[in-house]
Amino acid sequence: MKTNLLSYVPYRSCSDIRNAQSGIYIIQANDESNPFMAYCHPDMKDGGIWLVIQHRFDGSLNFYRNWKEYRDGFGNIDEEFWIGLERIYQLTSGQPHELMVELGDFKGSYKFAHYAAFEIGNETEHYKLISVGAYHGTAGDSLSYHHNMKFTTFDRDNDIGKNRNCAVTFEGAWWYRDCHFSNLNGRYKNIENTISINWYAFNASQQGLAFS
């Protein structure tokens, strides 16, 4: 779905937008950061609004990318995309944020995982996953295992596994430990395989997911 740009005035976050509709807005996390386009999505259940940091739904975009691309972001904001680690850092370090992980499988099942806090460090800290708050939801908790881990790409090995780079082994990029219970930047494949887009607790398997 193509969406018109709804605002040319920067907001600090999606939550600052009154009566927001789903669409693209200009966000500037702080005075020192550069404005960027972000997709804001209202939550009809609780009246809140979410800034989308990753969107996968058809496999049209290759997510097996290097450190620079994950730092800066890639893809189109109204299609599949990754918003960029630097932007996530600027957003989450400036004010408290929560995280909502929405997931769907190839059979049409939908589940979610909500975390009461979410923050990552800066590039010097390798965008470490500093904060993962209390979980509730239907998808199960497949993120807390990655708490305090640095981000890893195929050209920047920051996981704690020995004799391998988890991003290379599992063809993704993530806050790998040794190695993962979630791999949302893995390959878009409808197969049970650890290289796929995966959230292990979704169905206690490595079955690839269709949406995140």
N, C-alpha and C positions, 0 to 999 in steps of 0.2 A: 504494500500500500504506500503510495507516494503521499507525502505530507508537506504542506506549505510551511515556510518559516513564519512562526506566529509572533515573534518579538525581535526587535532590533536593539532593545535596551537591555544591557546585561543585568542579570539577577545573580545574587550570591548563591542561591540554590533553587531547586524546583519548589521547595516549601515556601519561598517568598512570593510565589505567583498566586495572586488571588483569582479565584474562579477559573483555575487553569483547565484547559482542554488537553487531550492527548495531542502531542505534537512537538515540534522542534523549537527550542528557545535558546537564546544566547545566555550562557552562564560565565561568570567571572568569579572564581572562588575567593580571591582577595585582590587588593590593590596592586600587588606585585606580579600577579599572574596574567597570562594572556586570555582574553575571552575565547570561548569555543562553543560550538553548536552541540546541544545535548537534547536527548529525547526525554520528555517528562510525561509520566503516565499516572493519572489519578487512580487511586484505589477506591472503588465504589463501596467497598465493605466498611471502611473506617473513616472515609473522608480525607485521608492523607494523600500524598503524591510522591511518586518514586522517580528518581533519575536513573535511567537505564544505562548500565555500564558495559553490558555485553548482550548480544542478541544473536541467537542461532536458531534457524528454523527450516532450512532447505539444503544446506551443504554447498551453497554456491561460492562461498569464500574460503580460501585456504587459511587455516589458523596455525599451521606449522611454520612459525616465523621467528625472526631473530630478536635479540634484546632491544635494539633500537626501535623496531616496529612495535613491540609490546610497551615500551616506554612512551612512545609518541602517539600510539593508536593507529588503527587501520580500518578499512572498510567504509561504507556509506551509512550515515546515521539513520536513514530511513530504510535500510536493508540489513544485511548481516554486518556486524561490526564489533570491535573492541575499542573502548573509549580511550585507553591509554593509562599506564600506571602512574605517570606524573600527574595527570589530572585527578586520578583517584586519591593520590597522596594529598594534593592541594585541597581537595574537597573534605576529606576525612580528618585532616589535621587541623582544619580551621574551626570546625564545630562538630558536635556529636552526630554520628550517623548510625542508622540501623541498616541491616542487609536483608533483602528478601530474594531468595533463590526460587524461581519458578521453573518447573521441569515437566516435560511431557514425553511419553514413550511412543513408539510407532503403532501402538494399539489404541491410542487416543486417551490413555490415562493421564490425569494431571495431579501433581502433588507439589507441595511447597515446603520450604525450610526458612524460618524467620529467625534472625539473630538480633538480640537487643542492642548490640554494639558492633561496630566495624571500623577499623582504622589500619592503615598501612604506613610504614616509614618512608623516608625519602630514598633517592637513588644511592646515596652513600651507604645507606643501610640495606641496599639491594631490595628495596620495597618490601621489607619484612612485614609479615602479617602480625601486627602488634596486638590487635584486639579482636576477639571473637566473643560476643556476648552470649547470654543464655539463649538456648534454642527452644523453639516450639514449632510445631507444624505436622505435616503428614508424610514428608519425604524421608524423615530420619536425619540424624546428624552425621554428615560425612565431611564436615569442615573443621571441627574442633581438633581433629588429629593433626591438622596442618598449622595450628596456632604456633606462633613464634618462628615459623619457617621463612626463609628468604625466597624470592621468586627465582625460578630457574627456566632458562630457555636452552635451545640446543647449542648456543654459542656462549652461554654463561652458566656454568654448573655450580649452583649454590645449595644443592640438597646435601643430605648427610649420608647418602648411600655410598658404599665403597665400590670402586672399580667400575662405576657406570654413571652416566648422566641420565637421570630419570626422564628428562624431556626428550632425549634421543630414544631411549628404550620404549617410551609410551607415546611418542610422536605428538607431543603437546607442549604446553608451557603452563606452569602452575607453581603454587607454594608447596612444592614437593618436600616430603620428609624422606622416607625410605620405603616405598615411593609414594603411593596415594590411596585414599579412599574416595577422592573426587578428582575428576580430570575433565573439567568442562570446556577446556580448549583442545581436547583430543580430536581425533578424526570423526567425521560425520559418517557413521556406518551403522546399519541395522544388523549388527552381529554381536555376539557375546565375546568380547575381546577387550583386553586392558588398554588398547590404544584408542578405543572409542570414547565419545562424549559419555562420561559416566559419573554417577552418584551412587556409590555402592549400596547405601541404605535404602534407595528407592525401591528395590525388590531383592536385596541381598544377593546381587550378582553383578557381573561386569557387562551386562547387556547395554548396548549403545542406546542413547536417548535421541529423540527427534527434535527436542526444543529445550532451550535454556535461555 
